[in-house]
Amino acid sequence: MNPIEKITDWYFSKRAIPYWCIILLDCFLVYISWVAVFWFYYRGAMTLGNIVPLSRMILIYLVVYIIYFKIFHTYTGIIRYSSFTDLLRVGLAMVLAGITIFLLSHYINHIVDNHTILRTSGRLIVLSTIFGNCANVARKNIG
């Protein structure tokens, strides 16, 4: 086997990127999606002024996302080749996490902070879920 074949075999194998790296990438994309939605919704200065409580809230939300990523095994499979089933698992994990966050948002808002700016509305949750879903689906298709 020549060196180019070894590299391509490794690159397209399941061993190329460890599962925990894929989960971290998914979490990073979800975090960036939430920050972007807050940035667009509340404008930059207000978002940056509240980045610490916002990050705490997003980290709590990430626990919900990680649970659904684990349930649907969105980190398995090869990143470069995604079947419809892989994309469906990512979509279901993101949508169900969004629904769970919507149902828990009242309690999470009280846990994190009493800042009225950080109160997540249904609109913010839907937009963040859509952005995060698009980012994760794009991540699954990038080669």
Residue frames as a rotation matrix with the C-alpha (Angstrom) as fourth column:
MET 1
0.586 0.811 0.000 0.00
0.811 -0.586 0.000 0.00
0.000 0.000 -1.000 0.00
ASN 2
-0.311 -0.718 0.623 1.47
0.674 -0.629 -0.388 3.33
0.670 0.299 0.679 -1.00
PRO 3
-0.857 -0.124 -0.501 1.44
0.486 -0.519 -0.703 6.37
-0.173 -0.845 0.505 1.34
ILE 4
-0.791 0.612 -0.016 -1.43
-0.572 -0.729 0.375 8.11
0.218 0.306 0.927 -0.48
GLU 5
-0.110 0.763 -0.636 -3.66
-0.077 0.632 0.771 5.04
0.991 0.134 -0.010 -0.12
LYS 6
-0.446 -0.117 -0.887 -2.79
0.814 0.360 -0.457 4.83
0.372 -0.926 -0.066 3.59
ILE 7
-0.977 0.069 -0.204 -3.71
0.027 -0.899 -0.436 8.48
-0.214 -0.431 0.876 4.11
THR 8
-0.515 0.841 -0.165 -7.00
-0.690 -0.292 0.662 8.20
0.508 0.455 0.731 2.22
ASP 9
-0.144 0.447 -0.883 -7.89
0.326 0.864 0.384 4.96
0.934 -0.233 -0.270 4.02
TRP 10
-0.672 -0.153 -0.725 -7.21
0.741 -0.119 -0.661 6.63
0.015 -0.981 0.193 7.37
TYR 11
-0.961 0.269 -0.062 -9.06
-0.268 -0.963 -0.017 9.83
-0.064 0.000 0.998 6.37
PHE 12
-0.279 0.914 -0.294 -12.21
-0.734 -0.006 0.679 7.96
0.619 0.405 0.673 5.35
SER 13
-0.438 0.108 -0.892 -12.17
0.417 0.904 -0.096 5.49
0.796 -0.414 -0.441 8.23
LYS 14
0.679 0.734 -0.016 -14.12
0.281 -0.241 0.929 5.77
0.678 -0.635 -0.370 11.47
ARG 15
0.409 -0.599 -0.688 -10.82
0.898 0.131 0.419 6.08
-0.161 -0.790 0.592 13.31
ALA 16
-0.149 -0.535 0.831 -9.92
0.705 -0.647 -0.290 9.37
0.694 0.542 0.474 11.62
ILE 17
-0.456 0.077 0.887 -11.66
-0.472 -0.866 -0.168 11.55
0.755 -0.495 0.431 14.19
PRO 18
-0.915 0.108 -0.388 -12.46
0.366 0.625 -0.689 10.28
0.168 -0.773 -0.612 17.69
TYR 19
-0.048 0.999 -0.010 -16.08
0.831 0.045 0.555 10.40
0.555 0.019 -0.832 18.82
TRP 20
0.210 0.133 -0.969 -15.34
0.844 -0.525 0.111 12.93
-0.494 -0.841 -0.222 21.54
CYS 21
-0.818 -0.508 -0.269 -13.92
0.284 -0.764 0.579 15.33
-0.500 0.397 0.770 18.95
ILE 22
-0.680 0.644 0.351 -17.14
0.392 -0.086 0.916 15.13
0.620 0.760 -0.194 16.96
ILE 23
0.274 0.782 -0.559 -19.23
0.930 -0.067 0.362 15.73
0.246 -0.619 -0.746 20.10
LEU 24
-0.193 -0.423 -0.885 -17.03
0.627 -0.747 0.220 18.74
-0.755 -0.513 0.409 20.97
LEU 25
-0.977 -0.134 0.165 -17.47
0.211 -0.526 0.824 20.06
-0.024 0.840 0.543 17.43
ASP 26
-0.230 0.968 0.103 -21.24
0.667 0.079 0.741 19.62
0.709 0.239 -0.663 17.70
CYS 27
0.310 0.317 -0.896 -21.27
0.923 -0.328 0.203 21.42
-0.229 -0.890 -0.394 21.05
PHE 28
-0.627 -0.603 -0.493 -19.13
0.420 -0.795 0.438 24.23
-0.656 0.067 0.752 19.64
LEU 29
-0.855 0.350 0.383 -21.55
0.294 -0.281 0.913 24.64
0.427 0.893 0.138 16.71
VAL 30
0.172 0.942 -0.289 -24.53
0.839 0.014 0.544 24.73
0.516 -0.336 -0.787 19.07
TYR 31
0.034 -0.242 -0.970 -22.78
0.798 -0.577 0.172 27.29
-0.601 -0.780 0.173 21.30
ILE 32
-0.900 -0.417 -0.125 -21.93
0.243 -0.720 0.650 29.50
-0.361 0.555 0.749 18.32
SER 33
-0.524 0.785 0.331 -25.50
0.541 0.007 0.841 29.17
0.658 0.620 -0.428 17.04
TRP 34
0.355 0.661 -0.661 -26.94
0.931 -0.190 0.310 30.37
0.079 -0.726 -0.683 20.35
VAL 35
-0.256 -0.522 -0.814 -24.49
0.550 -0.771 0.322 33.28
-0.795 -0.365 0.484 20.58
ALA 36
-0.952 -0.101 0.291 -25.24
0.306 -0.418 0.856 34.25
0.035 0.903 0.428 16.96
VAL 37
-0.110 0.985 0.137 -28.99
0.745 -0.009 0.667 34.25
0.658 0.175 -0.732 17.57
PHE 38
0.393 0.205 -0.896 -28.57
0.838 -0.481 0.258 36.39
-0.378 -0.852 -0.361 20.68
TRP 39
-0.624 -0.710 -0.327 -26.23
0.456 -0.670 0.586 38.67
-0.635 0.216 0.742 18.75
PHE 40
-0.820 0.355 0.449 -28.78
0.363 -0.284 0.887 39.18
0.442 0.891 0.104 15.97
TYR 41
0.112 0.968 -0.226 -31.71
0.800 0.047 0.598 39.44
0.589 -0.248 -0.769 18.35
TYR 42
0.715 0.165 -0.679 -30.24
0.651 -0.510 0.562 41.76
-0.254 -0.844 -0.472 21.01
ARG 43
0.836 -0.499 0.228 -27.39
-0.215 -0.680 -0.701 43.34
0.505 0.537 -0.676 19.04
GLY 44
0.251 -0.875 -0.413 -23.71
0.323 0.478 -0.817 42.98
0.913 0.072 0.403 19.72
ALA 45
-0.475 -0.523 0.708 -23.05
-0.417 -0.575 -0.704 45.31
0.775 -0.630 0.055 22.64
MET 46
0.242 0.646 0.724 -25.81
-0.962 0.062 0.266 43.88
0.127 -0.761 0.636 24.79
THR 47
0.902 0.042 -0.429 -24.78
-0.074 0.995 -0.059 40.32
0.425 0.085 0.901 24.00
LEU 48
0.005 -0.987 -0.160 -21.12
0.290 0.155 -0.944 40.97
0.957 -0.042 0.287 24.77
GLY 49
-0.356 -0.086 0.931 -22.06
-0.702 -0.633 -0.327 42.79
0.617 -0.770 0.165 27.97
ASN 50
0.361 0.569 0.739 -23.86
-0.894 0.438 0.099 39.66
-0.267 -0.696 0.667 29.17
ILE 51
0.126 -0.351 -0.928 -21.55
-0.699 0.633 -0.334 37.01
0.704 0.690 -0.165 27.72
VAL 52
-0.860 -0.484 0.162 -20.82
-0.446 0.557 -0.701 35.33
0.249 -0.675 -0.695 31.07
PRO 53
-0.374 0.768 0.520 -24.44
-0.464 0.331 -0.822 34.68
-0.803 -0.549 0.232 32.10
LEU 54
0.477 0.510 -0.716 -25.26
-0.869 0.152 -0.470 33.90
-0.131 0.846 0.516 28.46
SER 55
-0.277 -0.675 -0.684 -22.46
-0.685 0.638 -0.352 31.32
0.674 0.370 -0.639 28.34
ARG 56
-0.863 0.025 0.505 -23.66
-0.417 0.530 -0.739 29.77
-0.286 -0.848 -0.447 31.60
MET 57
0.128 0.989 0.076 -27.14
-0.641 0.141 -0.755 29.43
-0.757 0.048 0.652 30.18
ILE 58
0.428 -0.018 -0.904 -25.85
-0.854 0.319 -0.410 27.93
0.296 0.948 0.121 26.95
LEU 59
-0.676 -0.720 -0.154 -23.67
-0.607 0.663 -0.438 25.46
0.417 -0.203 -0.886 28.87
ILE 60
-0.524 0.596 0.609 -26.76
-0.401 0.458 -0.793 24.26
-0.751 -0.660 -0.001 30.74
TYR 61
0.536 0.730 -0.424 -28.55
-0.704 0.110 -0.701 23.92
-0.466 0.674 0.573 27.40
LEU 62
-0.086 -0.658 -0.748 -25.56
-0.903 0.369 -0.221 22.00
0.422 0.656 -0.626 26.03
VAL 63
-0.770 -0.112 0.628 -26.19
-0.468 0.768 -0.437 19.29
-0.434 -0.630 -0.644 28.62
VAL 64
0.252 0.940 0.231 -29.60
-0.315 0.305 -0.899 18.74
-0.915 0.154 0.373 27.01
TYR 65
0.568 -0.089 -0.818 -28.04
-0.823 -0.028 -0.568 18.69
0.028 0.996 -0.089 23.54
ILE 66
-0.528 -0.843 -0.102 -25.36
-0.829 0.538 -0.155 16.21
0.186 0.002 -0.983 24.62
ILE 67
-0.422 0.464 0.779 -28.03
-0.330 0.722 -0.608 13.89
-0.845 -0.513 -0.151 26.03
TYR 68
0.673 0.738 -0.053 -29.85
-0.283 0.191 -0.940 13.88
-0.684 0.647 0.337 22.69
PHE 69
0.235 -0.682 -0.693 -26.58
-0.945 0.008 -0.328 13.58
0.229 0.731 -0.643 20.73
LYS 70
-0.738 -0.518 0.433 -25.86
-0.637 0.747 -0.190 10.48
-0.225 -0.416 -0.881 22.83
ILE 71
-0.027 0.824 0.565 -29.37
-0.237 0.544 -0.805 9.04
-0.971 -0.156 0.181 22.42
PHE 72
0.874 0.453 -0.173 -29.31
-0.226 0.066 -0.972 9.46
-0.429 0.889 0.160 18.64
HIS 73
0.251 -0.871 0.421 -25.57
0.563 0.485 0.668 8.66
-0.787 0.069 0.613 18.24
THR 74
0.984 0.157 -0.077 -25.00
0.043 -0.644 -0.764 11.73
-0.170 0.749 -0.641 16.07
TYR 75
0.368 -0.926 -0.091 -21.26
-0.812 -0.367 0.454 11.37
-0.454 -0.093 -0.886 16.62
THR 76
-0.042 -0.369 0.929 -21.04
0.105 0.923 0.371 7.93
-0.994 0.113 0.000 15.01
GLY 77
0.745 0.259 0.615 -20.47
0.591 0.169 -0.788 7.25
-0.308 0.951 -0.027 11.39
ILE 78
-0.333 -0.903 0.270 -18.10
0.913 -0.238 0.331 8.92
-0.235 0.357 0.904 9.07
ILE 79
-0.064 0.272 -0.960 -18.25
0.155 -0.948 -0.278 12.69
-0.986 -0.166 0.018 8.78
ARG 80
-0.754 -0.383 -0.533 -17.36
-0.373 -0.419 0.828 12.72
-0.541 0.823 0.173 5.11
TYR 81
-0.784 0.546 -0.294 -20.12
-0.044 0.424 0.905 10.37
0.619 0.722 -0.308 3.95
SER 82
-0.786 0.580 0.212 -23.51
-0.338 -0.117 -0.934 11.06
-0.517 -0.806 0.288 5.45
SER 83
-0.772 0.623 0.122 -26.59
0.538 0.539 0.649 9.10
0.339 0.567 -0.751 4.63
PHE 84
-0.190 0.810 0.555 -30.12
-0.224 -0.586 0.778 10.40
0.956 0.023 0.293 4.99
THR 85
0.568 0.392 -0.723 -30.37
0.522 0.508 0.685 8.41
0.636 -0.767 0.084 8.23
ASP 86
-0.349 -0.781 -0.518 -27.35
0.931 -0.225 -0.287 10.24
0.108 -0.583 0.806 9.69
LEU 87
-0.858 0.056 0.511 -28.84
0.036 -0.985 0.168 13.60
0.513 0.162 0.843 8.80
LEU 88
0.179 0.984 -0.012 -32.21
-0.063 0.024 0.998 12.55
0.982 -0.178 0.066 10.20
ARG 89
0.297 -0.145 -0.944 -30.56
0.881 0.422 0.213 11.57
0.367 -0.895 0.253 13.51
VAL 90
-0.786 -0.607 -0.116 -28.86
0.612 -0.739 -0.282 14.96
0.086 -0.293 0.952 13.76
GLY 91
-0.604 0.623 0.496 -32.11
-0.209 -0.725 0.656 16.74
0.769 0.293 0.569 12.92
LEU 92
0.404 0.792 -0.458 -34.14
0.247 0.388 0.888 14.74
0.881 -0.472 -0.039 15.44
ALA 93
-0.079 -0.516 -0.853 -31.55
0.982 0.104 -0.154 15.26
0.169 -0.850 0.499 18.17
MET 94
-0.934 -0.315 0.170 -31.53
0.300 -0.948 -0.106 19.02
0.195 -0.048 0.980 17.57
VAL 95
-0.321 0.892 0.318 -35.33
-0.278 -0.409 0.869 19.37
0.906 0.190 0.379 17.36
LEU 96
0.471 0.511 -0.719 -35.98
0.489 0.527 0.695 17.25
0.734 -0.679 -0.002 20.46
ALA 97
-0.419 -0.661 -0.623 -33.30
0.906 -0.265 -0.329 19.15
0.052 -0.702 0.710 22.36
GLY 98
-0.878 0.141 0.458 -34.98
-0.029 -0.970 0.243 22.41
0.478 0.200 0.855 21.29
ILE 99
0.147 0.987 -0.059 -38.37
-0.100 0.074 0.992 21.15
0.984 -0.140 0.109 22.49
THR 100
0.289 -0.106 -0.952 -36.88
0.862 0.462 0.210 20.00
0.417 -0.881 0.224 25.81
ILE 101
-0.771 -0.615 -0.164 -35.14
0.631 -0.707 -0.319 23.35
0.080 -0.350 0.933 26.27
PHE 102
-0.540 0.663 0.518 -38.40
-0.227 -0.707 0.669 25.14
0.810 0.244 0.533 25.50
LEU 103
0.453 0.767 -0.456 -40.17
0.213 0.403 0.890 23.07
0.866 -0.500 0.020 28.15
LEU 104
0.323 -0.425 -0.846 -37.39
0.942 0.227 0.245 23.64
0.088 -0.876 0.474 30.70
SER 105
-0.280 -0.566 0.775 -36.50
0.570 -0.748 -0.341 27.24
0.773 0.346 0.532 29.79
HIS 106
0.556 0.537 0.635 -38.61
-0.198 -0.656 0.728 28.79
0.807 -0.530 -0.258 32.56
TYR 107
0.966 -0.206 -0.159 -36.71
0.228 0.376 0.898 26.81
-0.125 -0.903 0.410 35.20
ILE 108
0.164 -0.963 0.213 -33.33
0.983 0.142 -0.114 27.26
0.080 0.228 0.970 33.54
ASN 109
0.104 -0.077 0.992 -33.85
0.276 -0.955 -0.104 31.03
0.955 0.285 -0.078 33.35
HIS 110
0.850 0.255 0.461 -34.29
-0.346 -0.390 0.853 31.15
0.398 -0.885 -0.243 37.13
ILE 111
0.775 -0.623 -0.105 -31.27
0.575 0.627 0.525 28.95
-0.261 -0.468 0.845 37.74
VAL 112
0.078 -0.826 0.559 -28.89
0.928 -0.144 -0.344 30.94
0.364 0.545 0.755 35.56
ASP 113
-0.908 -0.372 -0.192 -29.68
0.411 -0.880 -0.237 34.54
-0.081 -0.294 0.952 36.27
ASN 114
0.045 0.957 -0.285 -32.50
0.749 -0.221 -0.625 36.99
-0.661 -0.185 -0.727 36.68
HIS 115
-0.766 -0.324 -0.555 -31.34
-0.124 -0.773 0.622 39.15
-0.631 0.545 0.552 33.78
THR 116
0.306 0.952 -0.005 -34.38
-0.123 0.034 -0.992 39.90
-0.944 0.304 0.127 31.70
ILE 117
0.136 -0.307 -0.942 -32.21
-0.966 -0.253 -0.057 39.99
-0.221 0.918 -0.330 28.58
LEU 118
-0.799 -0.580 -0.159 -31.36
-0.601 0.785 0.154 36.34
0.036 0.218 -0.975 28.98
ARG 119
-0.119 0.829 0.547 -34.91
-0.357 0.478 -0.803 35.15
-0.927 -0.290 0.239 29.19
THR 120
-0.969 -0.245 0.001 -35.16
-0.097 0.386 0.917 32.74
-0.225 0.889 -0.398 26.32
SER 121
-0.041 0.976 -0.216 -38.34
-0.773 -0.168 -0.612 33.05
-0.634 0.141 0.761 24.38
GLY 122
0.436 0.311 0.844 -39.78
0.221 0.873 -0.436 30.45
-0.873 0.376 0.312 22.09
ARG 123
0.988 -0.068 -0.136 -38.57
-0.151 -0.379 -0.913 32.50
0.011 0.923 -0.384 19.14
LEU 124
0.232 -0.970 0.072 -34.95
-0.972 -0.229 0.047 32.40
-0.030 -0.081 -0.996 20.34
ILE 125
-0.114 -0.233 0.966 -35.12
-0.384 0.907 0.174 28.67
-0.916 -0.351 -0.193 20.97
VAL 126
0.738 0.446 0.506 -36.59
0.286 0.473 -0.834 27.98
-0.611 0.760 0.221 17.52
LEU 127
0.870 -0.444 -0.214 -34.01
-0.451 -0.541 -0.710 30.19
0.200 0.714 -0.671 15.78
SER 128
-0.005 -0.914 0.405 -31.12
-0.956 0.123 0.266 28.64
-0.294 -0.386 -0.874 17.73
THR 129
0.129 0.132 0.983 -32.39
-0.057 0.990 -0.126 25.15
-0.990 -0.040 0.135 16.94
ILE 130
0.953 0.241 0.185 -32.63
0.174 0.067 -0.982 25.99
-0.250 0.968 0.022 13.24
PHE 131
0.591 -0.798 -0.115 -29.16
-0.771 -0.517 -0.371 27.59
0.237 0.308 -0.921 13.15
GLY 132
-0.124 -0.663 0.739 -27.63
-0.810 0.498 0.311 24.75
-0.574 -0.560 -0.598 15.14
ASN 133
0.447 0.382 0.809 -29.35
0.111 0.874 -0.474 22.14
-0.888 0.301 0.348 13.01
CYS 134
0.991 -0.101 -0.084 -28.12
-0.106 -0.235 -0.966 23.76
0.078 0.967 -0.244 9.80
ALA 135
0.282 -0.951 0.124 -24.58
-0.954 -0.292 -0.074 23.99
0.107 -0.098 -0.989 11.19
ASN 136
-0.148 -0.339 0.929 -24.54
-0.561 0.802 0.204 20.37
-0.814 -0.491 -0.309 12.33
VAL 137
0.728 0.413 0.547 -26.03
0.228 0.606 -0.762 19.07
-0.647 0.679 0.347 9.08
ALA 138
0.845 -0.498 -0.196 -23.42
-0.445 -0.450 -0.774 21.09
0.297 0.742 -0.602 7.17
ARG 139
0.020 -0.857 0.515 -20.75
-0.957 0.132 0.257 19.63
-0.288 -0.498 -0.818 9.45
LYS 140
0.225 0.134 0.965 -21.94
-0.107 0.988 -0.113 16.12
-0.969 -0.078 0.236 8.56
ASN 141
0.874 0.243 0.420 -21.62
0.359 0.259 -0.897 16.87
-0.327 0.935 0.139 4.83
ILE 142
0.688 -0.684 -0.243 -18.27
-0.725 -0.663 -0.187 18.65
-0.033 0.305 -0.952 4.76
GLY 143
0.930 -0.354 0.101 -15.49
0.359 0.932 -0.040 16.48
-0.080 0.074 0.994 3.54
